[in-house]
Amino acid sequence: MPKIRVSTLYFLLALVWLGITGIGAMNIRTYLTNEGSIKFDEIYYFFLTLHGDSGMIAFIQFSTLAIILFFLERSQTKLSFHLLLFSSVFTNLGLIMYFLGGPIIGWYMLYPLSTQSFNFIGIYGKYFWISYLGILIESLSVEIAGIYLLLKMENNLKNIAYIFPLISLILIVFSVPFLSSVSILYILHVLIKLKFSAILLTSLFWEYASPSTYYLTIGILGVLTYIMKPFSLKWINWSKYPVSILPFAIFANHLQTWPISIYLREFSDFCSIILSGFLGIIFLNLVIPLFYERMFSFTKVLGIVCLIGFLASSFSFVLPFNTIDPFLHNTYYVVGSFHSIVWDFLIPGFTLAFYLLVIGENGDNKKIDKLVLSGIIGWELSSTALAILMMYDGYSGLIRREVLFPQLFLPSMVTMSFLAFVAITSLGVSYSAILSKMILSIRPKSEAIEKYILKVKNRI
């Protein structure tokens, strides 16, 4: 049996956590479709937390590292399989420890609610702080892998596409320590009763969470640059520094309703607009050459689908402005706009990267290609409709993360659940096709088969 590549391992782990994210989401949808109940609110909020943390911590980290490993393996970089294996083991161990505590705090981990025992319904009881020990183990494991890969990536910048995984690594290495710091401070608060400013701890958390939302985005832009010819190399060089730095400056966007300095808020809004502009330059850098091409490979077709999905980020453009954000901040508009980026760009981009890993740039099976493309298109259409419906209901006044909601929105909840079911089914078609190709390509050597047959005959 051939030795599994470390990139394959990380891609599969990302898929597992994507599946767990989906399980959390569908449980939420089932709960909401049945009109909610104050009697089971703890279960609802646990699945809400499972969905958020599995997606924004586990899936985002594993998928980004998988793409980085894909690039390093393509450049024939020698990697320590055991170090990356142990890192993945302890990362998963930390996540399992966290979820066994049964957190119902949402992925924001807002202090001081996040340090109170009644917000944990799992197995630890009064020792609920063990959940944060799990987050600490997880973040330290990712940090070790990130530093190791950053040192490896610095020597692999001959191809312009490699700039993007390098930026993702920079964001990981410099943002994950903030998550570790928050975990340590929460543990100290519980064990020795240290008290901290809620604004301080929330700011520290978002210094991790804001850059983390760009890990996979930038990694996928690297994949797209890898398979497409960019219009201008200068545009990428102009963008690499702002895209590496500005994600750390926009944390105040998530504190629009908090009593923080107006100058800090305006600075964060300004940085968000500038960052969006540079991401727009990278987008145009990939789109412009497509108008001069007549024939597209299958991977380029998938890439075009991703680029179309990238336009979904425009729904979020209004949120950084403090004249608009307070009216939409805690509504389903935020849920729909944020998920539209994940659904329409990140998931298709990750699928493209997984396809490249398993099948390659040119493809070798039209049936598999048709299944993958039809699944992705079905996913894009249904998830886009779902996101638009969420944003419309948010604009109409539907509050997010609430146990109960006005019955006026019940038909919308039923429709959302239907669209989510269609989307997940469509995505399952794509991944079933790719995974079947992966499984069929894993064939033991004929010598190994002969030895096994001989051993069986000797036993008989």
Summary of the structure (lengths in Angstrom):
residues: 460
radius of gyration: 22.5
end to end distance: 24.1
largest distance: 81.2
contacts: 1569
relative contact order: 0.09
helix: 79%
strand: 1%
